[in-house]
Amino acid sequence: MLRTPRLNPRLNPRRKLRTDAPFLSTSWVQETKSWSDQTPPGTLWVAVAFFDPEVDRDPSTLDKRAIYFNHDTLKQYRSYAIGGLQAHWPSEQAFEEGQPGVVEYIAAGSGYGPDVLEESANIIGRPLTLGRGWNPAIVLFERYGGTVHPRQTSTRPEVAHDDVRYSAGIGAVKSAAVDAFNEGLLSAGILPRYQQAGDRHREDPAKLDADANR
């Protein structure tokens, strides 16, 4: 795999993923062949996403129209996503046997990658390896010798609901990961939460620091 030059670690310091960030872990079995992911039917997917606690402030259940047919509402709930990933296993049996999952999509604000990986492994309870990835993800996994192992049971809270508001955040993570891989640029794949106002290709350090200090 062609690699771009290594990132200067001083330009990407490790930030602490806020401790009050709830998570959602969801799974599904792929029913048909996926041409984009190149995975066959029967593949088990698991997504983990971390959110600003504000995502749970509204006690009502939001239907799909409230998100996908209202641009401002969709933008709001996409902005609650702090980071996350999607990984897959050949089958449900492979997952139950404890085989490592292959991470195809990962996105987080600069510096949050290690916490997102470690917390996701703890939540899923399985080792994680890297599938297709470009340099930042490759370097991140290299820090762990290529495989991130769960270390403990996660003590983070789960989201209070399970409805379409969280789908928006999971979608934001996947979109950012796809953009980063396809374009291979540091200015691509920035989560909506951390984008500079009016410029989605620039990350706002103040927004990153605001979360790191919580």
C-alpha positions as CSV (number, residue, x, y, z in Angstrom):
1,M,0.0,0.0,0.0
2,L,1.4,3.4,-1.0
3,R,2.1,5.5,2.1
4,T,2.4,9.3,2.3
5,P,5.1,10.7,4.5
6,R,4.7,10.2,8.2
7,L,2.8,12.8,10.2
8,N,4.8,14.9,12.6
9,P,3.4,13.9,16.0
10,R,3.9,17.4,17.3
11,L,1.3,18.5,14.8
12,N,-1.2,15.9,16.0
13,P,-0.9,15.8,19.8
14,R,-2.9,13.2,21.7
15,R,-6.1,14.8,23.2
16,K,-8.2,13.1,25.8
17,L,-11.7,12.1,24.6
18,R,-14.1,13.7,26.9
19,T,-15.1,11.4,29.7
20,D,-18.8,12.3,29.6
21,A,-19.2,11.4,25.9
22,P,-21.8,8.7,25.7
23,F,-21.5,6.0,23.0
24,L,-23.8,4.0,20.7
25,S,-22.7,0.5,19.6
26,T,-24.9,-1.1,16.9
27,S,-24.4,-4.2,14.7
28,W,-26.0,-5.7,11.6
29,V,-25.4,-8.6,9.3
30,Q,-24.8,-7.7,5.6
31,E,-27.5,-9.3,3.4
32,T,-26.1,-8.7,-0.1
33,K,-22.7,-8.3,-1.6
34,S,-21.3,-4.8,-0.9
35,W,-19.4,-3.4,-3.9
36,S,-18.1,-0.4,-2.0
37,D,-16.8,-2.4,1.0
38,Q,-16.0,-5.5,-1.1
39,T,-17.5,-7.7,1.6
40,P,-19.8,-10.7,1.0
41,P,-23.3,-11.5,2.4
42,G,-23.1,-12.7,6.0
43,T,-20.5,-10.2,7.0
44,L,-21.1,-8.8,10.5
45,W,-20.6,-5.1,10.9
46,V,-20.3,-3.2,14.2
47,A,-20.3,0.6,14.5
48,V,-19.3,2.5,17.6
49,A,-19.8,6.3,17.8
50,F,-19.2,8.8,20.5
51,F,-21.4,11.8,21.0
52,D,-21.6,15.2,22.8
53,P,-24.0,14.5,25.7
54,E,-26.2,17.2,24.3
55,V,-27.5,14.6,21.8
56,D,-29.6,13.1,24.6
57,R,-31.1,16.3,25.9
58,D,-34.2,16.0,23.8
59,P,-36.3,13.2,25.4
60,S,-38.5,12.8,22.4
61,T,-38.0,10.1,19.7
62,L,-37.1,11.6,16.4
63,D,-38.5,10.1,13.2
64,K,-36.6,9.8,10.0
65,R,-38.3,12.8,8.4
66,A,-37.1,15.1,11.2
67,I,-33.5,14.3,10.3
68,Y,-33.2,13.7,6.6
69,F,-35.8,16.1,5.4
70,N,-34.7,19.0,7.5
71,H,-31.2,20.2,6.7
72,D,-30.7,22.2,9.9
73,T,-31.8,19.3,12.1
74,L,-29.5,16.9,10.2
75,K,-26.6,19.3,10.5
76,Q,-27.3,19.7,14.2
77,Y,-27.2,15.9,14.9
78,R,-24.2,15.3,12.7
79,S,-22.3,17.9,14.7
80,Y,-22.8,15.9,17.9
81,A,-20.5,13.1,16.6
82,I,-17.1,13.3,18.3
83,G,-15.7,10.3,16.6
84,G,-16.1,6.6,15.9
85,L,-15.5,3.6,13.7
86,Q,-17.0,0.8,11.8
87,A,-15.5,-2.7,11.8
88,H,-16.4,-6.0,10.2
89,W,-16.1,-9.8,10.8
90,P,-16.5,-12.6,8.3
91,S,-19.5,-13.9,10.2
92,E,-21.4,-13.7,13.5
93,Q,-19.6,-17.0,14.4
94,A,-16.2,-15.3,13.8
95,F,-17.2,-12.5,16.2
96,E,-18.4,-15.0,18.8
97,E,-15.1,-16.8,18.5
98,G,-13.3,-13.6,19.4
99,Q,-11.6,-13.1,16.1
100,P,-10.2,-9.6,15.5
101,G,-12.4,-7.1,13.6
102,V,-11.2,-5.2,10.6
103,V,-11.7,-1.5,10.8
104,E,-12.8,0.0,7.5
105,Y,-13.9,3.4,8.7
106,I,-12.5,5.6,11.5
107,A,-12.9,9.3,12.1
108,A,-12.1,11.6,15.0
109,G,-10.9,15.0,15.7
110,S,-7.1,15.4,15.6
111,G,-5.6,13.8,18.6
112,Y,-8.6,11.7,19.6
113,G,-7.8,8.7,17.4
114,P,-6.0,6.6,20.2
115,D,-8.9,7.1,22.6
116,V,-11.5,6.3,19.9
117,L,-9.6,3.1,19.1
118,E,-9.0,2.0,22.6
119,E,-12.5,2.7,23.8
120,S,-14.1,1.0,20.8
121,A,-12.1,-2.1,21.4
122,N,-13.2,-2.1,25.1
123,I,-16.8,-1.6,24.1
124,I,-16.8,-4.3,21.4
125,G,-14.7,-6.6,23.5
126,R,-12.6,-7.8,20.5
127,P,-9.2,-6.9,19.0
128,L,-9.2,-4.5,16.1
129,T,-7.0,-4.4,13.0
130,L,-6.9,-2.0,10.1
131,G,-8.4,-2.7,6.7
132,R,-8.1,-0.2,3.9
133,G,-6.6,3.0,5.3
134,W,-4.3,5.9,4.4
135,N,-1.4,7.3,6.3
136,P,-2.9,8.7,9.5
137,A,-4.8,5.5,10.2
138,I,-1.8,3.4,9.3
139,V,0.4,5.3,11.6
140,L,-2.2,5.2,14.4
141,F,-2.5,1.4,14.2
142,E,1.3,1.1,14.1
143,R,1.4,2.6,17.5
144,Y,-0.3,-0.6,18.7
145,G,1.8,-3.0,16.7
146,G,-1.0,-3.3,14.2
147,T,-3.7,-4.6,16.5
148,V,-5.6,-2.8,19.3
149,H,-6.6,-5.1,22.1
150,P,-9.4,-4.5,24.6
151,R,-8.0,-3.7,28.0
152,Q,-11.0,-3.5,30.2
153,T,-14.8,-3.1,30.2
154,S,-15.8,0.4,29.2
155,T,-17.3,2.5,31.9
156,R,-18.7,5.1,29.5
157,P,-22.4,5.7,29.5
158,E,-24.6,4.5,26.6
159,V,-26.9,6.9,24.8
160,A,-30.3,7.2,26.3
161,H,-32.2,6.5,23.1
162,D,-31.7,4.5,19.9
163,D,-33.2,6.3,17.0
164,V,-32.4,8.2,13.9
165,R,-30.6,11.1,15.7
166,Y,-27.6,8.8,16.3
167,S,-27.7,7.5,12.7
168,A,-26.8,11.0,11.7
169,G,-23.7,10.9,13.8
170,I,-22.7,7.4,12.6
171,G,-23.2,8.6,9.1
172,A,-21.0,11.6,9.7
173,V,-18.2,9.3,10.9
174,K,-18.4,7.1,7.8
175,S,-18.6,10.1,5.5
176,A,-15.5,11.7,7.0
177,A,-13.6,8.4,6.8
178,V,-14.6,7.8,3.2
179,D,-13.5,11.4,2.2
180,A,-10.2,11.0,4.0
181,F,-9.5,7.7,2.2
182,N,-10.6,8.7,-1.2
183,E,-8.9,12.1,-1.3
184,G,-5.8,11.2,0.8
185,L,-5.6,14.7,2.2
186,L,-5.4,16.0,5.7
187,S,-7.9,18.6,4.8
188,A,-10.5,15.9,3.9
189,G,-12.4,13.8,6.3
190,I,-12.9,16.4,9.0
191,L,-15.9,15.7,11.2
192,P,-18.6,18.4,11.0
193,R,-18.1,19.1,14.7
194,Y,-14.6,20.3,14.2
195,Q,-14.8,22.1,10.9
196,Q,-13.9,25.8,10.7
197,A,-17.0,27.9,10.2
198,G,-17.5,28.2,6.5
199,D,-14.6,26.0,5.5
200,R,-15.1,22.2,5.8
201,H,-11.5,21.6,4.8
202,R,-10.0,23.2,7.8
203,E,-10.1,21.9,11.4
204,D,-10.7,24.4,14.2
205,P,-8.2,23.9,17.0
206,A,-10.4,25.8,19.4
207,K,-13.2,23.4,19.0
208,L,-10.9,20.5,19.5
209,D,-9.4,22.0,22.7
210,A,-12.9,22.8,24.0
211,D,-13.8,19.1,23.9
212,A,-10.4,18.0,25.3
213,N,-10.9,20.2,28.3
214,R,-14.2,18.6,29.4
